[in-house]
Amino acid sequence: MTAEDEQTAQREGPMSLAAAPQNHQSNPDDASIVFSKSERMFPNMSFDFQDTGEDRSLTERMIADHQITHLLMPHVIADADAKRATAHDLQNRFKFVWQLSGTHHFEDRHQSLTLSPGEMMIVSVGRTYRLEMGENCEALLLFFDPASFPAWQEIVHRDMSKVIDASGAVAASAAAASALLHHARGGRADALAVRSVVELALSSLERDDEAPLRLPLSLQRARLLIGRNIGDATYGPDALAKDLGVCRRSLYSLFGRLGLSPAAFIKRQRLEHARNEILSDRNHQISLSTIALGNGFPDSSSFSHAFKAVYGVSPSALRSPRKLI
């Protein structure tokens, strides 16, 4: 930025969310390339590109298990299908949508709303809905799994498919996601940074600070039972259903209302417990193999693979003294 540009920026005040990404705007792609990218990046959706002659582009980056995408997609209709999402194992995924310019119209069987520049929305990838992207539609997306953020899980499901008004946290999280999209190097720091972006975006949701955030009572009981059997590798959905006094079908229905599966919930509880053990063992007195076996994993290799898939870093990297968590 030149001195003249800096003076102009100071006169105009802070950059808005809508204006912020313009410095990083992707170069327009050929229409066939955009269509091919769209089908690959969003396999749960079908697209109708209106022939307006406008520039369109898609840019993505994978960081750990999070996909960040910048899209410039004016005059496009996209239909998401729940069955296609399940077929591609996307039923538990959610995405942040930060609207940068233009409008994004969202519609499902329950509601219809429009996302304007500066606003944010959380959308369940596993649902059926329609998106109508209007003139100059530019947005930033970040995909995540709420089960990786248990403290926020209930609020994510409560506030999905709602317009989140512009705020400092919304703007800051969008700017951070954009920075990772364009400058991430794929290291351990990026994996931690993208989790911080998710938490920053989630902090913009309204929380009732008068009362602690709580999962439904039945899921609290499930978490307690899993904790009591954390070292039993055979403890799975059938055993959990029996201990809760419900049939297998009711158990899956209970978790399904929060976009979860019992097996995934059990696995996340094991990983969370193991992660807390690693962080608490500051002197490295407990081997990672012992921690793995003690939390129901058959061996350290499968534990490390599952751990890195969720947290973006391996267990050994987490306990490194150079790592800030």
C-alpha positions in Angstrom: 0.0 0.0 0.0 1.4 3.4 -1.0 1.5 6.4 1.4 -1.4 7.9 -0.6 -3.5 4.7 -0.3 -2.8 4.5 3.4 -4.0 8.1 3.9 -7.1 7.3 1.9 -7.8 4.2 4.0 -7.4 6.3 7.2 -9.9 8.9 5.9 -12.4 6.2 4.8 -12.3 4.4 8.2 -12.2 0.6 8.8 -12.7 -1.7 5.8 -16.1 -3.4 5.7 -16.6 -7.1 5.4 -18.0 -6.6 1.9 -14.9 -4.7 0.8 -12.2 -6.6 2.6 -11.8 -9.5 0.2 -11.6 -7.5 -3.0 -7.8 -7.4 -2.8 -7.8 -11.2 -2.9 -10.5 -11.7 -5.5 -9.9 -14.8 -7.7 -9.3 -14.5 -11.4 -12.4 -15.5 -13.4 -12.5 -19.1 -14.6 -13.8 -20.5 -17.8 -17.5 -21.5 -17.5 -16.9 -25.2 -18.0 -14.1 -25.1 -15.4 -16.4 -23.4 -12.8 -19.1 -26.0 -13.5 -16.7 -28.8 -13.1 -15.2 -27.3 -9.9 -18.7 -26.8 -8.5 -19.7 -30.4 -8.9 -16.4 -31.6 -7.4 -16.4 -29.3 -4.4 -20.1 -29.5 -3.6 -21.2 -33.1 -4.5 -24.4 -32.7 -2.6 -25.6 -30.0 -4.9 -26.8 -29.5 -8.5 -26.3 -26.2 -10.3 -28.1 -24.1 -12.8 -25.8 -21.4 -14.3 -27.7 -18.7 -15.9 -26.1 -17.5 -19.2 -25.4 -13.9 -18.3 -21.8 -13.6 -19.5 -20.6 -12.6 -16.0 -17.3 -13.6 -14.5 -17.4 -16.5 -12.1 -14.7 -18.2 -10.0 -14.1 -20.8 -7.3 -11.0 -21.1 -5.1 -10.6 -23.7 -2.3 -8.1 -24.9 0.2 -8.2 -27.9 2.5 -6.7 -27.4 6.0 -6.9 -30.5 8.2 -10.6 -31.5 7.7 -11.8 -28.0 7.0 -12.5 -26.7 3.5 -12.3 -23.0 2.9 -13.9 -21.7 -0.4 -14.1 -18.3 -2.0 -16.8 -18.1 -4.6 -17.8 -15.4 -7.1 -21.0 -16.9 -8.5 -23.6 -14.3 -9.8 -26.9 -15.6 -11.1 -26.5 -19.2 -10.1 -29.2 -21.5 -8.6 -27.9 -24.4 -6.5 -30.1 -27.2 -5.1 -28.8 -29.2 -2.1 -30.1 -32.7 -1.6 -30.0 -34.5 1.7 -29.7 -38.0 0.1 -26.7 -36.9 -2.0 -25.1 -35.5 1.1 -25.5 -38.8 3.0 -24.2 -40.7 -0.1 -21.0 -38.6 0.1 -20.7 -38.8 3.9 -21.5 -35.1 4.4 -24.5 -35.5 6.6 -22.7 -34.2 9.7 -21.0 -31.3 8.1 -22.0 -27.7 8.4 -20.7 -24.5 6.7 -20.3 -20.9 7.5 -21.4 -18.6 4.7 -20.0 -15.0 4.9 -21.7 -12.8 2.4 -19.1 -10.4 0.9 -21.1 -8.7 -1.9 -24.4 -9.2 -3.7 -27.0 -11.4 -2.1 -27.6 -15.1 -1.3 -31.2 -16.2 -1.1 -31.7 -19.4 1.1 -34.9 -21.4 1.1 -36.0 -24.8 2.6 -39.3 -26.2 3.5 -39.3 -24.2 6.8 -38.2 -20.8 5.8 -36.9 -18.3 3.2 -34.3 -15.6 3.9 -31.8 -13.4 2.2 -28.2 -13.0 3.2 -26.8 -9.5 2.6 -23.2 -8.2 2.6 -21.6 -8.3 6.0 -23.9 -11.0 7.3 -23.2 -14.6 8.1 -25.2 -17.8 8.2 -24.6 -21.4 9.3 -26.0 -24.1 7.0 -26.3 -27.8 7.5 -24.8 -29.6 4.5 -26.9 -32.6 5.2 -30.2 -30.9 4.5 -32.3 -30.2 1.4 -32.5 -26.6 0.4 -32.1 -24.1 -2.4 -29.6 -21.3 -2.9 -30.2 -18.5 -5.3 -27.2 -16.3 -5.9 -28.0 -12.9 -7.2 -26.1 -10.2 -9.0 -22.4 -9.7 -7.9 -22.8 -12.6 -5.4 -19.5 -13.2 -3.7 -19.1 -15.3 -0.6 -16.7 -17.1 1.6 -17.4 -20.6 3.0 -15.8 -22.7 5.7 -16.9 -26.3 6.3 -16.7 -27.8 9.8 -18.1 -30.6 12.0 -19.9 -29.3 15.2 -19.0 -32.5 17.0 -15.4 -31.2 17.0 -16.6 -28.2 19.1 -18.8 -29.8 21.7 -19.2 -26.7 23.8 -20.9 -25.0 20.8 -22.8 -28.0 19.4 -26.3 -27.2 20.7 -26.0 -23.5 19.7 -24.9 -24.5 16.2 -28.0 -26.6 15.7 -30.2 -23.9 17.3 -28.9 -21.0 15.2 -28.4 -22.8 11.8 -30.2 -21.3 8.8 -30.5 -18.0 10.5 -29.0 -14.6 9.5 -26.2 -13.6 11.9 -26.0 -9.8 11.9 -22.8 -8.1 11.0 -20.4 -7.7 14.0 -16.8 -7.5 14.8 -16.5 -11.2 15.3 -18.2 -11.9 12.0 -15.9 -9.5 10.1 -12.8 -10.7 11.9 -13.6 -14.4 11.3 -14.2 -13.8 7.6 -10.9 -11.9 7.3 -9.1 -14.7 9.1 -10.6 -17.4 6.9 -9.7 -15.4 3.8 -6.1 -15.0 5.0 -5.9 -18.8 5.5 -7.3 -19.4 2.1 -4.7 -17.3 0.4 -1.6 -17.7 2.7 -1.8 -21.0 4.5 1.3 -23.2 4.2 -0.2 -26.5 5.4 1.7 -26.6 8.7 0.5 -27.4 12.2 -0.1 -23.8 12.9 -2.6 -23.6 10.1 -4.6 -26.5 11.5 -4.8 -24.7 14.8 -5.5 -21.4 13.2 -8.5 -22.8 11.3 -10.0 -24.1 14.5 -9.6 -20.7 16.0 -11.4 -19.2 13.1 -14.3 -21.5 13.7 -14.4 -20.7 17.4 -14.3 -16.9 16.6 -17.2 -17.2 14.1 -19.1 -19.3 16.7 -18.5 -16.6 19.3 -20.7 -14.2 17.2 -23.7 -16.4 17.9 -26.0 -15.2 20.7 -25.3 -17.1 23.9 -27.3 -17.1 27.1 -24.6 -16.2 29.6 -27.0 -16.5 32.5 -27.0 -20.3 32.2 -24.4 -22.8 31.3 -24.6 -24.3 27.8 -26.0 -27.8 28.1 -26.6 -30.7 25.8 -30.1 -32.3 26.1 -30.3 -34.4 29.3 -30.3 -37.7 27.4 -27.0 -36.8 25.7 -25.5 -35.7 29.0 -26.3 -39.2 30.3 -24.8 -40.7 27.2 -21.6 -38.7 27.7 -21.4 -39.8 31.3 -21.9 -43.5 30.4 -19.3 -43.3 27.7 -16.9 -41.7 30.2 -17.5 -44.6 32.6 -16.6 -47.1 29.8 -14.0 -45.0 28.1 -11.3 -47.8 28.2 -13.6 -50.5 26.8 -13.0 -50.7 23.1 -16.1 -52.8 22.6 -18.4 -50.2 24.1 -20.5 -49.0 21.1 -24.0 -47.9 20.1 -25.7 -51.2 21.2 -24.2 -51.1 24.7 -25.0 -47.4 25.0 -28.6 -48.0 23.9 -29.0 -50.7 26.6 -27.5 -48.5 29.3 -29.8 -45.6 28.3 -32.8 -48.0 28.3 -33.8 -47.3 24.7 -33.9 -49.3 21.6 -31.3 -49.0 18.9 -33.7 -47.1 16.6 -34.6 -44.6 19.3 -30.9 -44.0 20.0 -30.2 -43.2 16.4 -33.2 -40.9 16.2 -32.1 -39.1 19.4 -28.6 -38.4 17.9 -30.0 -37.7 14.5 -31.9 -34.7 15.7 -28.5 -33.1 16.4 -27.0 -34.3 13.1 -24.9 -36.9 14.9 -24.5 -40.7 14.8 -24.0 -42.6 18.1 -20.7 -44.1 16.9 -19.3 -40.7 15.9 -20.4 -39.3 19.3 -18.7 -42.1 21.2 -15.5 -41.7 19.1 -15.4 -37.9 19.7 -15.8 -38.5 23.5 -12.8 -40.8 23.4 -10.8 -38.3 21.5 -11.7 -35.4 23.7 -10.8 -37.5 26.8 -7.5 -38.5 25.3 -6.7 -34.9 24.3 -7.4 -33.7 27.8 -5.1 -36.4 29.2 -2.3 -35.4 26.8 -2.6 -31.7 27.8 -2.7 -32.6 31.5 0.4 -34.8 31.3 2.9 -31.9 31.1 5.9 -34.1 32.1 5.1 -36.8 29.5 4.9 -39.5 32.2 2.2 -41.4 30.3 3.0 -42.9 26.9 0.7 -42.1 23.9 0.2 -45.9 23.5 -1.1 -46.1 27.1 -3.4 -43.1 26.5 -4.7 -44.7 23.2 -5.5 -48.0 24.9 -7.0 -46.3 27.9 -9.5 -44.5 25.7 -10.7 -47.5 23.8 -8.4 -47.3 20.7 -6.9 -50.7 19.6 -3.4 -49.2 19.0 -1.5 -45.9 18.8 -1.6 -45.9 15.0 -5.4 -45.8 14.7 -5.5 -43.4 17.6 -3.1 -41.0 15.9 -4.9 -41.2 12.6 -8.3 -40.5 14.2 -6.9 -37.7 16.4 -5.2 -35.9 13.5 -8.4 -36.1 11.3 -10.3 -34.2 14.0 -7.7 -31.8 15.5 -5.4 -31.3 12.5 -2.3 -32.3 14.6 -1.0 -35.6 15.7 -1.0 -36.6 19.5 2.8 -36.3 19.5 2.7 -32.9 18.0 0.1 -31.8 20.5 2.3 -32.6 23.5 5.4 -30.9 21.9 6.6 -28.1 24.3 6.9 -25.8 21.3 3.2 -26.1 20.6 0.8 -23.5 21.9 -2.7 -24.8 22.5 
